[in-house]
Amino acid sequence: MTADPASALTAAQCAAGVIAARHRGDVEGAEQLLAMFPDDATRTRGFMLLAELALTLVRAQTGQSMEDIAQEMALHIAAVEGRPPTP
């Protein structure tokens, strides 16, 4: 069963709102927005679509391939965690 595209877009907009609230220091607002997701699957789809859109913007600005961007992100995540990335 495929998700309704409109609900995926709405979920992505809500996910963007969560991130915006956190960046402006509104933890309570971010928590309220997170609570608006009807279930874990919708929240996951929303954040996944938002991530894909953000990476597409990075790709358009840098000219890098999506694979190169994903690899660079994996390296940054591994550095934050203090461990080597997994292949």
KOLDRENZA-722783 format. One record per atom (N, C-alpha, C): x, y, z; atom name. Coordinates in steps of 0.05 Angstrom, whole numbers, plus 32768, in hexadecimal, padded with zeros to 4 digits. Layout:
// residues N
<atom><xx>X</xx><yy>Y</yy><zz>Z</zz><a>CA</a></atom>
...
// end
This chain:
// residues 87
<atom><xx>8011</xx><yy>7FE9</yy><zz>8000</zz><a>N</a></atom>
<atom><xx>8000</xx><yy>8000</yy><zz>8000</zz><a>CA</a></atom>
<atom><xx>8012</xx><yy>8019</yy><zz>8000</zz><a>C</a></atom>
<atom><xx>800D</xx><yy>802B</yy><zz>7FEE</zz><a>N</a></atom>
<atom><xx>801D</xx><yy>8043</yy><zz>7FED</zz><a>CA</a></atom>
<atom><xx>800F</xx><yy>805A</yy><zz>7FFD</zz><a>C</a></atom>
<atom><xx>8020</xx><yy>806C</yy><zz>8007</zz><a>N</a></atom>
<atom><xx>8016</xx><yy>8082</yy><zz>8016</zz><a>CA</a></atom>
<atom><xx>800A</xx><yy>8097</yy><zz>8004</zz><a>C</a></atom>
<atom><xx>7FF6</xx><yy>80A5</yy><zz>800E</zz><a>N</a></atom>
<atom><xx>7FEA</xx><yy>80BB</yy><zz>7FFF</zz><a>CA</a></atom>
<atom><xx>7FFF</xx><yy>80D1</yy><zz>7FFC</zz><a>C</a></atom>
<atom><xx>8005</xx><yy>80D9</yy><zz>7FE3</zz><a>N</a></atom>
<atom><xx>8019</xx><yy>80EE</yy><zz>7FDF</zz><a>CA</a></atom>
<atom><xx>8014</xx><yy>8108</yy><zz>7FEE</zz><a>C</a></atom>
<atom><xx>7FFA</xx><yy>810F</yy><zz>7FF0</zz><a>N</a></atom>
<atom><xx>7FF4</xx><yy>8128</yy><zz>7FFE</zz><a>CA</a></atom>
<atom><xx>7FFB</xx><yy>8126</yy><zz>801B</zz><a>C</a></atom>
<atom><xx>7FF6</xx><yy>810F</yy><zz>8027</zz><a>N</a></atom>
<atom><xx>7FFC</xx><yy>810B</yy><zz>8044</zz><a>CA</a></atom>
<atom><xx>801B</xx><yy>810B</yy><zz>8048</zz><a>C</a></atom>
<atom><xx>8029</xx><yy>8100</yy><zz>8034</zz><a>N</a></atom>
<atom><xx>8047</xx><yy>8100</yy><zz>8036</zz><a>CA</a></atom>
<atom><xx>8051</xx><yy>811C</yy><zz>8035</zz><a>C</a></atom>
<atom><xx>8046</xx><yy>812C</yy><zz>8024</zz><a>N</a></atom>
<atom><xx>804E</xx><yy>8149</yy><zz>8022</zz><a>CA</a></atom>
<atom><xx>8047</xx><yy>8158</yy><zz>803B</zz><a>C</a></atom>
<atom><xx>8030</xx><yy>8153</yy><zz>8046</zz><a>N</a></atom>
<atom><xx>8028</xx><yy>8160</yy><zz>805F</zz><a>CA</a></atom>
<atom><xx>803A</xx><yy>8157</yy><zz>8076</zz><a>C</a></atom>
<atom><xx>8041</xx><yy>813D</yy><zz>8076</zz><a>N</a></atom>
<atom><xx>8054</xx><yy>8133</yy><zz>808B</zz><a>CA</a></atom>
<atom><xx>806F</xx><yy>8140</yy><zz>8088</zz><a>C</a></atom>
<atom><xx>8079</xx><yy>8144</yy><zz>806F</zz><a>N</a></atom>
<atom><xx>8093</xx><yy>8151</yy><zz>806B</zz><a>CA</a></atom>
<atom><xx>8092</xx><yy>816E</yy><zz>8074</zz><a>C</a></atom>
<atom><xx>807C</xx><yy>817B</yy><zz>806F</zz><a>N</a></atom>
<atom><xx>8079</xx><yy>8197</yy><zz>8078</zz><a>CA</a></atom>
<atom><xx>807A</xx><yy>8198</yy><zz>8097</zz><a>C</a></atom>
<atom><xx>806D</xx><yy>8186</yy><zz>80A3</zz><a>N</a></atom>
<atom><xx>806C</xx><yy>8184</yy><zz>80C1</zz><a>CA</a></atom>
<atom><xx>8089</xx><yy>817E</yy><zz>80CB</zz><a>C</a></atom>
<atom><xx>8097</xx><yy>816C</yy><zz>80BD</zz><a>N</a></atom>
<atom><xx>80B2</xx><yy>8166</yy><zz>80C5</zz><a>CA</a></atom>
<atom><xx>80C4</xx><yy>817F</yy><zz>80C3</zz><a>C</a></atom>
<atom><xx>80C0</xx><yy>818E</yy><zz>80AE</zz><a>N</a></atom>
<atom><xx>80CF</xx><yy>81A7</yy><zz>80AA</zz><a>CA</a></atom>
<atom><xx>80C9</xx><yy>81BA</yy><zz>80C1</zz><a>C</a></atom>
<atom><xx>80B0</xx><yy>81BB</yy><zz>80CA</zz><a>N</a></atom>
<atom><xx>80A8</xx><yy>81CC</yy><zz>80E0</zz><a>CA</a></atom>
<atom><xx>80B6</xx><yy>81C3</yy><zz>80FA</zz><a>C</a></atom>
<atom><xx>80B8</xx><yy>81A9</yy><zz>80FE</zz><a>N</a></atom>
<atom><xx>80C6</xx><yy>819F</yy><zz>8116</zz><a>CA</a></atom>
<atom><xx>80E3</xx><yy>81A9</yy><zz>8116</zz><a>C</a></atom>
<atom><xx>80F0</xx><yy>81A6</yy><zz>8100</zz><a>N</a></atom>
<atom><xx>810C</xx><yy>81AF</yy><zz>80FE</zz><a>CA</a></atom>
<atom><xx>810F</xx><yy>81CD</yy><zz>8102</zz><a>C</a></atom>
<atom><xx>80FD</xx><yy>81DC</yy><zz>80F5</zz><a>N</a></atom>
<atom><xx>80FD</xx><yy>81F9</yy><zz>80F8</zz><a>CA</a></atom>
<atom><xx>80F9</xx><yy>8201</yy><zz>8116</zz><a>C</a></atom>
<atom><xx>80E6</xx><yy>81F4</yy><zz>8123</zz><a>N</a></atom>
<atom><xx>80E1</xx><yy>81FB</yy><zz>813F</zz><a>CA</a></atom>
<atom><xx>80F9</xx><yy>81F5</yy><zz>8150</zz><a>C</a></atom>
<atom><xx>8106</xx><yy>81DE</yy><zz>814C</zz><a>N</a></atom>
<atom><xx>811E</xx><yy>81D7</yy><zz>815B</zz><a>CA</a></atom>
<atom><xx>8134</xx><yy>81EC</yy><zz>8157</zz><a>C</a></atom>
<atom><xx>8137</xx><yy>81F5</yy><zz>813E</zz><a>N</a></atom>
<atom><xx>814C</xx><yy>8208</yy><zz>8138</zz><a>CA</a></atom>
<atom><xx>8148</xx><yy>8223</yy><zz>8144</zz><a>C</a></atom>
<atom><xx>812F</xx><yy>822A</yy><zz>8149</zz><a>N</a></atom>
<atom><xx>8129</xx><yy>8244</yy><zz>8156</zz><a>CA</a></atom>
<atom><xx>8127</xx><yy>8240</yy><zz>8174</zz><a>C</a></atom>
<atom><xx>812D</xx><yy>8228</yy><zz>817E</zz><a>N</a></atom>
<atom><xx>812D</xx><yy>8222</yy><zz>819B</zz><a>CA</a></atom>
<atom><xx>8112</xx><yy>821D</yy><zz>81A7</zz><a>C</a></atom>
<atom><xx>80FE</xx><yy>8217</yy><zz>8196</zz><a>N</a></atom>
<atom><xx>80E3</xx><yy>8212</yy><zz>819F</zz><a>CA</a></atom>
<atom><xx>80DF</xx><yy>81F4</yy><zz>81A2</zz><a>C</a></atom>
<atom><xx>80EA</xx><yy>81E9</yy><zz>81B7</zz><a>N</a></atom>
<atom><xx>80E8</xx><yy>81CC</yy><zz>81BC</zz><a>CA</a></atom>
<atom><xx>80CB</xx><yy>81C3</yy><zz>81C0</zz><a>C</a></atom>
<atom><xx>80BC</xx><yy>81D3</yy><zz>81CE</zz><a>N</a></atom>
<atom><xx>80A0</xx><yy>81CC</yy><zz>81D3</zz><a>CA</a></atom>
<atom><xx>8090</xx><yy>81CC</yy><zz>81B8</zz><a>C</a></atom>
<atom><xx>8095</xx><yy>81E0</yy><zz>81A7</zz><a>N</a></atom>
<atom><xx>8088</xx><yy>81E0</yy><zz>818D</zz><a>CA</a></atom>
<atom><xx>808F</xx><yy>81C8</yy><zz>817C</zz><a>C</a></atom>
<atom><xx>80A9</xx><yy>81C1</yy><zz>817D</zz><a>N</a></atom>
<atom><xx>80B2</xx><yy>81A9</yy><zz>816E</zz><a>CA</a></atom>
<atom><xx>80A4</xx><yy>8190</yy><zz>8178</zz><a>C</a></atom>
<atom><xx>80A2</xx><yy>818E</yy><zz>8192</zz><a>N</a></atom>
<atom><xx>8094</xx><yy>8176</yy><zz>819E</zz><a>CA</a></atom>
<atom><xx>8077</xx><yy>8176</yy><zz>8196</zz><a>C</a></atom>
<atom><xx>806A</xx><yy>818D</yy><zz>8195</zz><a>N</a></atom>
<atom><xx>804E</xx><yy>818F</yy><zz>818D</zz><a>CA</a></atom>
<atom><xx>804B</xx><yy>8186</yy><zz>8170</zz><a>C</a></atom>
<atom><xx>805D</xx><yy>818F</yy><zz>815F</zz><a>N</a></atom>
<atom><xx>805B</xx><yy>8187</yy><zz>8143</zz><a>CA</a></atom>
<atom><xx>8060</xx><yy>8169</yy><zz>8140</zz><a>C</a></atom>
<atom><xx>8074</xx><yy>815E</yy><zz>814F</zz><a>N</a></atom>
<atom><xx>8078</xx><yy>8141</yy><zz>814E</zz><a>CA</a></atom>
<atom><xx>805F</xx><yy>8131</yy><zz>8156</zz><a>C</a></atom>
<atom><xx>8051</xx><yy>813C</yy><zz>8169</zz><a>N</a></atom>
<atom><xx>8039</xx><yy>812E</yy><zz>8173</zz><a>CA</a></atom>
<atom><xx>8022</xx><yy>812F</yy><zz>815E</zz><a>C</a></atom>
<atom><xx>8024</xx><yy>8140</yy><zz>814A</zz><a>N</a></atom>
<atom><xx>8010</xx><yy>8142</yy><zz>8136</zz><a>CA</a></atom>
<atom><xx>8011</xx><yy>812B</yy><zz>8121</zz><a>C</a></atom>
<atom><xx>8027</xx><yy>811E</yy><zz>8120</zz><a>N</a></atom>
<atom><xx>8029</xx><yy>8107</yy><zz>810D</zz><a>CA</a></atom>
<atom><xx>8016</xx><yy>80F1</yy><zz>8117</zz><a>C</a></atom>
<atom><xx>8005</xx><yy>80E6</yy><zz>8106</zz><a>N</a></atom>
<atom><xx>7FF2</xx><yy>80D2</yy><zz>810F</zz><a>CA</a></atom>
<atom><xx>7FFF</xx><yy>80B7</yy><zz>8117</zz><a>C</a></atom>
<atom><xx>8016</xx><yy>80B1</yy><zz>810C</zz><a>N</a></atom>
<atom><xx>8024</xx><yy>8098</yy><zz>8112</zz><a>CA</a></atom>
<atom><xx>8041</xx><yy>8099</yy><zz>810A</zz><a>C</a></atom>
<atom><xx>8050</xx><yy>8085</yy><zz>8113</zz><a>N</a></atom>
<atom><xx>806D</xx><yy>8084</yy><zz>810D</zz><a>CA</a></atom>
<atom><xx>8073</xx><yy>8082</yy><zz>80EF</zz><a>C</a></atom>
<atom><xx>8062</xx><yy>8074</yy><zz>80E0</zz><a>N</a></atom>
<atom><xx>8067</xx><yy>8071</yy><zz>80C3</zz><a>CA</a></atom>
<atom><xx>8065</xx><yy>808C</yy><zz>80B5</zz><a>C</a></atom>
<atom><xx>8051</xx><yy>809B</yy><zz>80BC</zz><a>N</a></atom>
<atom><xx>804D</xx><yy>80B5</yy><zz>80B0</zz><a>CA</a></atom>
<atom><xx>8064</xx><yy>80C8</yy><zz>80B7</zz><a>C</a></atom>
<atom><xx>806C</xx><yy>80C7</yy><zz>80D0</zz><a>N</a></atom>
<atom><xx>8083</xx><yy>80D8</yy><zz>80D9</zz><a>CA</a></atom>
<atom><xx>809C</xx><yy>80D0</yy><zz>80CA</zz><a>C</a></atom>
<atom><xx>80A1</xx><yy>80B6</yy><zz>80C7</zz><a>N</a></atom>
<atom><xx>80B8</xx><yy>80AD</yy><zz>80B8</zz><a>CA</a></atom>
<atom><xx>80B8</xx><yy>80B6</yy><zz>809B</zz><a>C</a></atom>
<atom><xx>80A0</xx><yy>80B2</yy><zz>808E</zz><a>N</a></atom>
<atom><xx>809E</xx><yy>80BB</yy><zz>8072</zz><a>CA</a></atom>
<atom><xx>80A2</xx><yy>80D9</yy><zz>8070</zz><a>C</a></atom>
<atom><xx>8098</xx><yy>80E9</yy><zz>8082</zz><a>N</a></atom>
<atom><xx>809B</xx><yy>8106</yy><zz>8081</zz><a>CA</a></atom>
<atom><xx>80B8</xx><yy>810E</yy><zz>8084</zz><a>C</a></atom>
<atom><xx>80C6</xx><yy>8103</yy><zz>8097</zz><a>N</a></atom>
<atom><xx>80E2</xx><yy>810A</yy><zz>809A</zz><a>CA</a></atom>
<atom><xx>80F4</xx><yy>80FF</yy><zz>8084</zz><a>C</a></atom>
<atom><xx>80EC</xx><yy>80E8</yy><zz>8079</zz><a>N</a></atom>
<atom><xx>80FB</xx><yy>80DD</yy><zz>8062</zz><a>CA</a></atom>
<atom><xx>80F8</xx><yy>80EF</yy><zz>8049</zz><a>C</a></atom>
<atom><xx>80DF</xx><yy>80F7</yy><zz>8044</zz><a>N</a></atom>
<atom><xx>80DB</xx><yy>8109</yy><zz>802D</zz><a>CA</a></atom>
<atom><xx>80E9</xx><yy>8124</yy><zz>8031</zz><a>C</a></atom>
<atom><xx>80E8</xx><yy>812E</yy><zz>8049</zz><a>N</a></atom>
<atom><xx>80F7</xx><yy>8147</yy><zz>804F</zz><a>CA</a></atom>
<atom><xx>8114</xx><yy>8144</yy><zz>804A</zz><a>C</a></atom>
<atom><xx>8120</xx><yy>812D</yy><zz>8054</zz><a>N</a></atom>
<atom><xx>813C</xx><yy>8128</yy><zz>8050</zz><a>CA</a></atom>
<atom><xx>8143</xx><yy>8126</yy><zz>8032</zz><a>C</a></atom>
<atom><xx>8132</xx><yy>8118</yy><zz>8023</zz><a>N</a></atom>
<atom><xx>8137</xx><yy>8116</yy><zz>8006</zz><a>CA</a></atom>
<atom><xx>8137</xx><yy>8131</yy><zz>7FF8</zz><a>C</a></atom>
<atom><xx>8123</xx><yy>8141</yy><zz>8000</zz><a>N</a></atom>
<atom><xx>8121</xx><yy>815C</yy><zz>7FF4</zz><a>CA</a></atom>
<atom><xx>813A</xx><yy>816D</yy><zz>7FFC</zz><a>C</a></atom>
<atom><xx>8142</xx><yy>816C</yy><zz>8015</zz><a>N</a></atom>
<atom><xx>815A</xx><yy>817B</yy><zz>801E</zz><a>CA</a></atom>
<atom><xx>8173</xx><yy>8172</yy><zz>800F</zz><a>C</a></atom>
<atom><xx>8176</xx><yy>8158</yy><zz>800C</zz><a>N</a></atom>
<atom><xx>818E</xx><yy>814E</yy><zz>7FFE</zz><a>CA</a></atom>
<atom><xx>818D</xx><yy>8155</yy><zz>7FE0</zz><a>C</a></atom>
<atom><xx>8175</xx><yy>8156</yy><zz>7FD5</zz><a>N</a></atom>
<atom><xx>8172</xx><yy>815F</yy><zz>7FB9</zz><a>CA</a></atom>
<atom><xx>817B</xx><yy>817C</yy><zz>7FB6</zz><a>C</a></atom>
<atom><xx>8174</xx><yy>818D</yy><zz>7FC9</zz><a>N</a></atom>
<atom><xx>817D</xx><yy>81A9</yy><zz>7FC9</zz><a>CA</a></atom>
<atom><xx>819B</xx><yy>81AA</yy><zz>7FCB</zz><a>C</a></atom>
<atom><xx>81A7</xx><yy>819A</yy><zz>7FDC</zz><a>N</a></atom>
<atom><xx>81C4</xx><yy>819A</yy><zz>7FDF</zz><a>CA</a></atom>
<atom><xx>81D1</xx><yy>8191</yy><zz>7FC4</zz><a>C</a></atom>
<atom><xx>81C6</xx><yy>817D</yy><zz>7FB8</zz><a>N</a></atom>
<atom><xx>81D0</xx><yy>8173</yy><zz>7F9F</zz><a>CA</a></atom>
<atom><xx>81CF</xx><yy>8188</yy><zz>7F89</zz><a>C</a></atom>
<atom><xx>81B8</xx><yy>8197</yy><zz>7F89</zz><a>N</a></atom>
<atom><xx>81B5</xx><yy>81AC</yy><zz>7F75</zz><a>CA</a></atom>
<atom><xx>81C9</xx><yy>81C3</yy><zz>7F79</zz><a>C</a></atom>
<atom><xx>81D0</xx><yy>81C8</yy><zz>7F92</zz><a>N</a></atom>
<atom><xx>81E2</xx><yy>81DE</yy><zz>7F98</zz><a>CA</a></atom>
<atom><xx>81FF</xx><yy>81D6</yy><zz>7F95</zz><a>C</a></atom>
<atom><xx>8206</xx><yy>81BD</yy><zz>7F9A</zz><a>N</a></atom>
<atom><xx>8222</xx><yy>81B4</yy><zz>7F9A</zz><a>CA</a></atom>
<atom><xx>822A</xx><yy>81A6</yy><zz>7F80</zz><a>C</a></atom>
<atom><xx>8217</xx><yy>819A</yy><zz>7F73</zz><a>N</a></atom>
<atom><xx>821D</xx><yy>818A</yy><zz>7F5B</zz><a>CA</a></atom>
<atom><xx>8227</xx><yy>816E</yy><zz>7F62</zz><a>C</a></atom>
<atom><xx>8228</xx><yy>8167</yy><zz>7F7C</zz><a>N</a></atom>
<atom><xx>8230</xx><yy>814D</yy><zz>7F84</zz><a>CA</a></atom>
<atom><xx>821A</xx><yy>8138</yy><zz>7F7D</zz><a>C</a></atom>
<atom><xx>8223</xx><yy>811F</yy><zz>7F7B</zz><a>N</a></atom>
<atom><xx>820F</xx><yy>810A</yy><zz>7F77</zz><a>CA</a></atom>
<atom><xx>8202</xx><yy>8104</yy><zz>7F92</zz><a>C</a></atom>
<atom><xx>81EA</xx><yy>80F9</yy><zz>7F92</zz><a>N</a></atom>
<atom><xx>81DC</xx><yy>80F2</yy><zz>7FAA</zz><a>CA</a></atom>
<atom><xx>81ED</xx><yy>80DE</yy><zz>7FBA</zz><a>C</a></atom>
<atom><xx>81FA</xx><yy>80CC</yy><zz>7FAC</zz><a>N</a></atom>
<atom><xx>820B</xx><yy>80B8</yy><zz>7FBA</zz><a>CA</a></atom>
<atom><xx>8222</xx><yy>80C6</yy><zz>7FC9</zz><a>C</a></atom>
<atom><xx>822F</xx><yy>80DA</yy><zz>7FBC</zz><a>N</a></atom>
<atom><xx>8244</xx><yy>80E9</yy><zz>7FCA</zz><a>CA</a></atom>
<atom><xx>823A</xx><yy>80F8</yy><zz>7FE2</zz><a>C</a></atom>
<atom><xx>8223</xx><yy>8104</yy><zz>7FDF</zz><a>N</a></atom>
<atom><xx>8217</xx><yy>8113</yy><zz>7FF6</zz><a>CA</a></atom>
<atom><xx>8211</xx><yy>80FF</yy><zz>800D</zz><a>C</a></atom>
<atom><xx>8205</xx><yy>80E9</yy><zz>8006</zz><a>N</a></atom>
<atom><xx>81FE</xx><yy>80D5</yy><zz>801B</zz><a>CA</a></atom>
<atom><xx>8217</xx><yy>80CB</yy><zz>8029</zz><a>C</a></atom>
<atom><xx>822C</xx><yy>80C6</yy><zz>8019</zz><a>N</a></atom>
<atom><xx>8245</xx><yy>80BC</yy><zz>8025</zz><a>CA</a></atom>
<atom><xx>8251</xx><yy>80D2</yy><zz>8037</zz><a>C</a></atom>
<atom><xx>8251</xx><yy>80EB</yy><zz>802F</zz><a>N</a></atom>
<atom><xx>825B</xx><yy>8100</yy><zz>803F</zz><a>CA</a></atom>
<atom><xx>824B</xx><yy>8103</yy><zz>8059</zz><a>C</a></atom>
<atom><xx>8231</xx><yy>8100</yy><zz>8057</zz><a>N</a></atom>
<atom><xx>8220</xx><yy>8101</yy><zz>806F</zz><a>CA</a></atom>
<atom><xx>8226</xx><yy>80EA</yy><zz>8082</zz><a>C</a></atom>
<atom><xx>822A</xx><yy>80D2</yy><zz>8077</zz><a>N</a></atom>
<atom><xx>8231</xx><yy>80BB</yy><zz>8088</zz><a>CA</a></atom>
<atom><xx>824B</xx><yy>80C0</yy><zz>8097</zz><a>C</a></atom>
<atom><xx>825E</xx><yy>80CD</yy><zz>8089</zz><a>N</a></atom>
<atom><xx>8278</xx><yy>80D4</yy><zz>8097</zz><a>CA</a></atom>
<atom><xx>8273</xx><yy>80E8</yy><zz>80AD</zz><a>C</a></atom>
<atom><xx>8262</xx><yy>80FC</yy><zz>80A8</zz><a>N</a></atom>
<atom><xx>825C</xx><yy>8110</yy><zz>80BD</zz><a>CA</a></atom>
<atom><xx>824E</xx><yy>8103</yy><zz>80D5</zz><a>C</a></atom>
<atom><xx>823B</xx><yy>80F2</yy><zz>80CF</zz><a>N</a></atom>
<atom><xx>822C</xx><yy>80E4</yy><zz>80E5</zz><a>CA</a></atom>
<atom><xx>823F</xx><yy>80D2</yy><zz>80F5</zz><a>C</a></atom>
<atom><xx>8251</xx><yy>80C4</yy><zz>80E7</zz><a>N</a></atom>
<atom><xx>8264</xx><yy>80B3</yy><zz>80F5</zz><a>CA</a></atom>
<atom><xx>8277</xx><yy>80C4</yy><zz>8106</zz><a>C</a></atom>
<atom><xx>827F</xx><yy>80DB</yy><zz>80FC</zz><a>N</a></atom>
<atom><xx>8290</xx><yy>80ED</yy><zz>810C</zz><a>CA</a></atom>
<atom><xx>8282</xx><yy>80F6</yy><zz>8126</zz><a>C</a></atom>
<atom><xx>8269</xx><yy>80FC</yy><zz>8124</zz><a>N</a></atom>
<atom><xx>825A</xx><yy>8105</yy><zz>813B</zz><a>CA</a></atom>
<atom><xx>8258</xx><yy>80EE</yy><zz>814F</zz><a>C</a></atom>
<atom><xx>8254</xx><yy>80D6</yy><zz>8145</zz><a>N</a></atom>
<atom><xx>8251</xx><yy>80BE</yy><zz>8156</zz><a>CA</a></atom>
<atom><xx>826D</xx><yy>80B5</yy><zz>8160</zz><a>C</a></atom>
<atom><xx>8282</xx><yy>80BE</yy><zz>8154</zz><a>N</a></atom>
<atom><xx>829D</xx><yy>80B6</yy><zz>815C</zz><a>CA</a></atom>
<atom><xx>82A4</xx><yy>809A</yy><zz>8153</zz><a>C</a></atom>
<atom><xx>8299</xx><yy>8091</yy><zz>813D</zz><a>N</a></atom>
<atom><xx>82A1</xx><yy>8077</yy><zz>8133</zz><a>CA</a></atom>
<atom><xx>82A3</xx><yy>8078</yy><zz>8115</zz><a>C</a></atom>
<atom><xx>82B1</xx><yy>8064</yy><zz>8109</zz><a>N</a></atom>
<atom><xx>82B4</xx><yy>8064</yy><zz>80EC</zz><a>CA</a></atom>
<atom><xx>8299</xx><yy>805C</yy><zz>80DF</zz><a>C</a></atom>
<atom><xx>8294</xx><yy>8067</yy><zz>80C7</zz><a>N</a></atom>
<atom><xx>827B</xx><yy>8061</yy><zz>80B9</zz><a>CA</a></atom>
<atom><xx>827A</xx><yy>8044</yy><zz>80B0</zz><a>C</a></atom>
<atom><xx>8262</xx><yy>8039</yy><zz>80AE</zz><a>N</a></atom>
<atom><xx>825E</xx><yy>801F</yy><zz>80A3</zz><a>CA</a></atom>
<atom><xx>8259</xx><yy>8021</yy><zz>8085</zz><a>C</a></atom>
<atom><xx>8264</xx><yy>800E</yy><zz>8076</zz><a>N</a></atom>
<atom><xx>8260</xx><yy>800F</yy><zz>8058</zz><a>CA</a></atom>
<atom><xx>8243</xx><yy>800C</yy><zz>8050</zz><a>C</a></atom>
// end
